[in-house]
Amino acid sequence: MCGINGIVDFDSSKNFSKEILQMNGEMVHRGPDAEGTFIKEGIAFGHRRLSIIDIDEKSNQPMTSADGRYTIIFNGEIYNYLELKKQLKDYPFSTNSDTEVVLALFKTWGPGGIRSMNGMFAFSIWDEEEKALFMYRDRLGIKPLYYFMDKGSIIFSSSVKSILSSQLVDRKLNKNALIDYFRFQTVHGTSTLVEGIQSLEPGHGIKMTIDQFQKKSYWSLIDDYRVTNGSKEEVQSIVKDKLTESVKKRMVADVPLGAFLSGGIDSSIIVGLMAENSAKKIDTFSVSFEENEFSEAKYAKIIADKYDTNHHEIVLKVDDFKKQIPEALTFMDHPSADGLN
């Protein structure tokens, strides 16, 4: 998990160094490993990094392309970055990061190259030649991306609180969104609980220049959906192959990784596939409760024993939960009924 922040004012030559540092400071929890900024007249990019792939300092962000035209801030992970890198042979790579692959892909293929990316992401690119800002969010909206627009300027971030910390946006409650939350225990669509701050839809991108704002979809489930005609056994085989491929891609990292194991169907399948495709024991983690009627610990242990994992059980007591509620609420940008989990 990383965090991105940005301020672009097309009608101003103001220096936003102070504001972008304030925004970065609000999301240290998203990226404790490194901090970086990119500052020009009327433009400020900020980044907080949690190192997963290529932990070398050369991969810190913001990152600028070899020709100096494009600058990127990126949050996420591209699972097919090595395959894409092989197709971008003419780019002079200087790191082993997936971030630079996205930068090279954009430089080589333009916005259309986004469709070739397999992963979870929210990122922004500044085009110095065209004086254009690009923003993209992954197909299913796994990574957050919020923005506020006002008179030729835009402020964006991985966090609503970071936008507010810029002190460039009024703190006004979105009453319609609050009604939505009370009715459905979440806020739907592009709305947030702060008036004027929107969430970029999954599978969408934005291009903004001094005289243009364009937002459009680059992917939809309906367009990409494919019906598989085959026997039950054939369909089961396809599903298993897809799941296995998906899990294997997510196990690529330059730091230790593990799995959150509840003992339910979803997490148990993931742990089983991880164990089958790992040369060493995997680490699993579960949260248990002292009250047996609420605890799933016994189910998690069955799976952990079955796949011989290094299992870690975290006992959460009532008093622990109560003490952590304020901190949990502090980190929630988009509240939901079970968000405290």
Secondary structure as UniProt FT lines:
FT   STRAND          3..9
FT   TURN            10..11
FT   HELIX           17..25
FT   TURN            26..27
FT   HELIX           28..30
FT   STRAND          34..40
FT   TURN            41..42
FT   STRAND          43..49
FT   HELIX           57..59
FT   STRAND          63..64
FT   TURN            66..67
FT   STRAND          70..78
FT   TURN            79..80
FT   HELIX           81..87
FT   TURN            89..90
FT   HELIX           98..109
FT   HELIX           110..116
FT   STRAND          119..127
FT   TURN            128..131
FT   STRAND          132..137
FT   TURN            139..140
FT   STRAND          146..150
FT   TURN            151..152
FT   STRAND          153..157
FT   HELIX           160..165
FT   TURN            166..167
FT   HELIX           175..184
FT   TURN            189..190
FT   TURN            195..196
FT   STRAND          197..199
FT   TURN            202..203
FT   STRAND          204..209
FT   TURN            210..211
FT   STRAND          212..217
FT   HELIX           221..224
FT   HELIX           232..250
FT   STRAND          258..260
FT   HELIX           265..276
FT   STRAND          283..289
FT   TURN            292..294
FT   HELIX           297..306
FT   TURN            307..308
FT   STRAND          310..316
FT   HELIX           318..330
FT   TURN            337..340
//
